[in-house]
Amino acid sequence: METGSRRFKANAAAALANPVLQGNLRMAKGKFIDKRAIAIKEIDDFEATREAAKNLRNAVLENLDLWLEKFEEAATARGATVLWAKDGAEICRHVVEIGKKHGVKKAVKSKSMLSEEAGLNHALAAAGIQPVETDLGEYILQINDNERPSHIIAPAVHKCLDEVADLFHATHRTPRKTGIPALTREAREVLREHFLTAEMGISGGNFLIAETGSVALVTNEGNGRMVTTLPRVHVVITGIEKVIPTLEDLATLMRLLPRSATGQSISNYVSVLTGTKGPDDHDGPEHLYFILVDNGRADVIGSEFQDMLRCIRCGACMNHCPVYQTIGGHAYGWVYPGPMGAVLTPLYLGIENAIDLPHAATLCNQCGVVCPVNIPLPDLLRKLREKQVERKLRPWSERIGLKAWAWAASHPGLYAFGARLAARYLKWLAGGEASIPVLGAAPEWTAGRDFPAPEGRTFRELYAQRKKS
């Protein structure tokens, strides 16, 4: 499959060379980090809560087929129709068929990463159904030539205020505004008409509750409720791994999700939607469809990468990742950026289609430390790297180099000699300076940064001197 993930190195180089993007990333850096740090202190025992969430998600994944059956039974009993999709093409086929069945001309959308996986907007437009993104960030990107999101929580985080002001002025043909309240009001006025005239609403789902057949939606904008209650048809598109057993389990996960995502104790809107509109209900859909999607997830069940399916899509890993903070989300080339994307994209699309993503990490483990469900992201990235070497997908020079290093590391005397030789070589390259501008043996390392020069003797030399004294 051809994806932008094949071009990660070129994408990253372009991102680093883009001064506007770099300025926007610097402005955004740290905002989520500081808020999260404050918010998790509100939980008396954060680690115990995180462990409980991990165990909850693991228990579901071990019996995923049974919980999905329970969800389907409960949702069907409450008037919903449950459909299954193997891949993105099947998602598009289901949604287009639902739209044609109900005479839909316009569909308003709340944020749905699964619809991004499927390329749903293009399929709807081709079928004569107008898709309208109503999440503010997603809407900004849609009117900017259908640009991809760069973050799963804040899709337009790579944009600055002036860029949005120019975009609204050009698209809406209104006087240019520069204040955030004025711009959000303008978006609200434009989108309100779409909410009132759309026949179908499309949303994702943060969680599916098996005991009640409900979907839980967590948003910070009122668009989610407008999309799911005003149109007569509501379509929920979500992954098969999102099911949880009970509403009590939802309460546990909700202690972690908003705090990890945006640093809030609770999101502005938390909706638990169950069934179709009843005779005494004032709002709600007349027709409710759940499309439960595989798209590579079933193959991960039972594998050494199953831990990744615990992910609750909070985005904390990318917020804390030094690589993501430096290049932004578009460089990763697909729907999911950052450490989670560096694991998910190879798993869902094939390692050969995302050859560089498992290497788009420093393995500093900031992502693993902040993950609210304790996913060992660095370990999974290492396993993907091992798979690439086993399948001979990495360059032959790299594979030979790794074998040579492994052989040397298994011979302590030779390794110590090599370390001393390398240290002296690096000092010579530095020429008495604190850093090396061009690393002769590996010039790519210094293409965009200087390499720190060794400050003194090797660890082994220092340790040997300490033993003598």
Protein Blocks (a to p, Z undefined) as FASTA:
>chain_A
ZZfklmmmmmmmmmmmmmklmmmmmmmgoklmmmmmmmmmmpmblmlmmmmmmmmmmmmm
mmmmmmmmmmmmmmmmnopacdddfblmlmmmmmmmmmmmnopabdcddddfklmmnomm
mmmmmnopacddfbfklmmmmmnooiacfbfklmmlmpcfklmmmmmmmmnopacdfbfk
lmmmmmmmmmmmmmmmpcbdcdddfbacfklopacdddfbfklmmmmmmpmbdcddddfk
lpcfblmlmmmmmmmmmmmmnopabdfbdcddehjadfklcbdcfbdcddddfehmlmmg
opaklmmmmpgolommmmmmmklmmnojmlnopabgcjklmmmmmmmnopklmmmlmmmc
ghlommmmmmmnlpafklmmmmmmmmmmmnopacfklmmmmmmmmmmmmmmklmmmmmmm
mmmmmmmmnnopabdfbafklmmlmmmbccdddfbdcfklmmmmmmmZZ
